Amino acid sequence: MKVLSMRVIAGSAKRLQLKTLDGFDTRPTTDRIKETLFNMIAPFIYDSVFLDLFSGSGGIGIEALSRGAKEAVFVEKSPQAMTCVKENLKTTHLESGAMTLTQDVMSALYRLEGEKVFDFIFMDPPYNQGLERKVLEYLSESHLVYGDTVIIVEAARETEFSYLEELKFSCIKEKVYKTNKHVFIEKAGKEEIC
């Protein structure tokens, strides 16, 4: 493990450095993109329940906790990456609000069913493997999501989400970067802009 230029941007753990894994098995969201993302959702983070799927080194969920989220659940199947998440939680003194699940995302969703309801669900799956669609198909029928849950998918820029309507979801916002994008999704009924 090594420290790249990844840090907590704001809140109780502001400026603390986060560890990331060597190599490309995990692809940490850059500080600039993370800052843009949290600028968009900052007013709604305080006291929220946050789910960080495919959490890698945990930077997104930790940012949410640092900014006042009541709880964050981190799901990551790689034991090495989860060790990194736990070290980062310890460094930032945010362990008390965290739940960690070292398992496959679909298994974790089944496990959480009936136990939690999330205000935010963030996922950053490996690109171009269709994993975001598999998760969204599950969430479309899940009690983990309620009318105001915001699902944020980080995906390759070319990933298309034309199937959202058939899953009874709406794309409410899309923020495109150089090589990737954030797609903001809610239950159908909200104004669709994508």
C-alpha positions in Angstrom: 0.0 0.0 0.0 1.1 3.5 -0.6 -0.2 7.0 -0.2 -1.0 8.8 -3.5 -2.2 12.4 -3.5 -5.5 11.3 -2.1 -7.0 13.1 0.8 -10.2 14.0 2.5 -11.4 17.2 1.1 -13.7 18.6 3.8 -15.3 18.0 7.2 -13.9 16.5 10.4 -11.1 14.6 8.6 -10.2 17.5 6.2 -6.7 17.2 4.6 -5.9 13.8 6.0 -4.1 11.6 3.6 -5.7 8.3 2.5 -3.8 5.1 1.5 -4.6 3.5 -1.8 -3.6 0.1 -3.2 -0.7 -0.2 -5.7 -1.6 -1.1 -9.2 -4.8 -0.8 -11.2 -7.1 -3.3 -9.5 -8.7 -0.3 -7.7 -9.1 3.0 -9.4 -9.4 5.8 -6.8 -11.6 8.7 -7.7 -9.3 11.7 -8.1 -9.5 14.5 -5.6 -10.7 16.9 -8.2 -13.6 14.6 -9.3 -14.4 13.8 -5.7 -14.6 17.5 -4.9 -16.9 18.1 -7.8 -19.2 15.2 -6.8 -19.4 16.3 -3.1 -20.1 20.0 -4.1 -23.2 18.7 -5.8 -24.5 16.6 -2.9 -23.0 18.5 0.1 -26.3 20.0 1.3 -27.9 16.6 1.7 -25.0 14.6 3.2 -25.4 15.5 6.9 -27.1 12.8 8.9 -27.5 10.6 5.8 -26.9 6.9 5.5 -24.4 6.2 2.7 -23.6 3.0 0.8 -20.2 2.8 -0.9 -20.2 -0.1 -3.4 -17.0 -1.4 -5.0 -15.4 0.9 -2.4 -11.7 0.3 -3.2 -9.7 2.3 -0.6 -13.0 3.8 0.8 -12.3 7.5 -0.3 -15.9 8.3 -1.2 -17.6 6.8 1.9 -14.9 8.3 4.1 -15.6 11.7 2.5 -19.3 11.3 3.3 -18.6 10.4 6.9 -16.2 13.4 7.3 -18.9 15.7 6.0 -21.4 14.5 8.6 -23.1 11.3 7.2 -24.6 9.4 10.1 -23.3 6.0 8.7 -21.5 4.6 5.8 -21.4 1.0 4.6 -18.3 0.0 2.6 -18.6 -3.0 0.3 -15.4 -4.4 -1.3 -14.6 -8.0 -2.1 -10.8 -7.6 -2.2 -9.4 -8.4 1.3 -6.3 -6.2 0.5 -8.5 -3.3 -0.5 -10.7 -3.7 2.6 -7.6 -3.7 4.8 -6.9 -0.3 3.2 -10.4 0.9 3.9 -10.1 0.0 7.6 -6.7 1.7 7.9 -8.1 4.8 6.3 -11.1 4.8 8.7 -8.7 4.5 11.6 -6.5 7.3 10.3 -9.5 9.6 9.9 -11.1 8.5 13.3 -14.3 7.6 11.5 -14.6 3.9 12.4 -17.6 4.4 14.7 -19.9 5.4 11.8 -18.6 2.7 9.5 -19.7 -0.8 8.6 -17.4 -2.9 6.4 -18.4 -5.9 4.3 -15.7 -7.9 2.6 -17.8 -9.6 0.0 -19.1 -9.5 -3.5 -21.5 -6.5 -4.1 -24.6 -8.6 -4.9 -24.1 -10.8 -1.8 -23.7 -7.7 0.3 -26.9 -6.2 -1.1 -28.9 -9.4 -0.2 -27.3 -9.3 3.3 -28.3 -5.7 3.9 -31.9 -6.1 2.7 -34.3 -5.5 5.5 -31.6 -4.0 7.7 -30.8 -0.7 6.0 -32.4 2.0 3.9 -29.9 4.3 2.1 -30.1 8.0 1.3 -27.1 7.7 -1.1 -25.8 4.7 -2.9 -22.5 5.3 -4.7 -20.9 2.7 -7.0 -17.7 2.8 -9.0 -17.6 -0.7 -10.5 -14.9 -1.9 -13.0 -15.6 -0.1 -16.2 -17.3 -1.7 -19.3 -18.4 -4.9 -17.6 -22.1 -4.1 -17.2 -21.9 -4.4 -13.4 -23.7 -1.1 -12.8 -26.7 -2.5 -14.8 -26.7 -5.7 -12.7 -26.7 -3.6 -9.4 -29.4 -1.2 -10.7 -31.6 -4.2 -11.7 -31.4 -5.4 -8.2 -32.0 -2.0 -6.6 -35.1 -1.4 -8.8 -36.9 -4.0 -6.7 -35.0 -3.5 -3.4 -36.1 -2.1 0.0 -32.6 -0.6 0.3 -33.9 2.3 -1.9 -36.8 4.7 -1.1 -38.3 7.6 -3.1 -35.6 10.1 -2.3 -32.5 7.7 -2.5 -29.9 9.1 -4.9 -27.9 6.5 -6.7 -24.6 7.8 -8.1 -22.8 5.7 -10.7 -19.2 6.4 -11.7 -18.7 5.0 -15.2 -16.7 5.2 -18.3 -17.7 8.2 -20.4 -19.2 6.0 -23.2 -21.4 3.9 -20.8 -25.0 4.3 -21.7 -28.0 4.1 -19.4 -30.9 4.0 -21.8 -32.4 1.1 -19.9 -33.2 3.1 -16.7 -36.8 3.8 -17.6 -37.6 0.1 -17.9 -36.2 -0.3 -14.3 -38.4 2.6 -13.2 -35.5 4.9 -12.6 -34.8 8.4 -13.9 -31.5 10.0 -14.7 -31.7 13.3 -12.9 -28.2 14.6 -13.5 -25.1 13.7 -15.4 -21.6 15.2 -14.9 -19.1 14.3 -17.6 -15.4 14.5 -17.1 -12.4 13.8 -19.5 -12.7 10.0 -19.4 -15.5 9.1 -17.1 -18.8 10.5 -15.7 -21.1 10.5 -12.7 -24.7 9.6 -13.4 -27.3 10.6 -10.7 -30.3 8.3 -10.6 -33.5 8.3 -8.6 -36.8 6.4 -8.7 -38.9 7.4 -11.7 -41.2 10.4 -11.2 -38.4 13.0 -10.8 -37.7 15.3 -13.6 -35.5 13.5 -16.1 -32.7 15.6 -17.7 -30.3 13.0 -19.2 
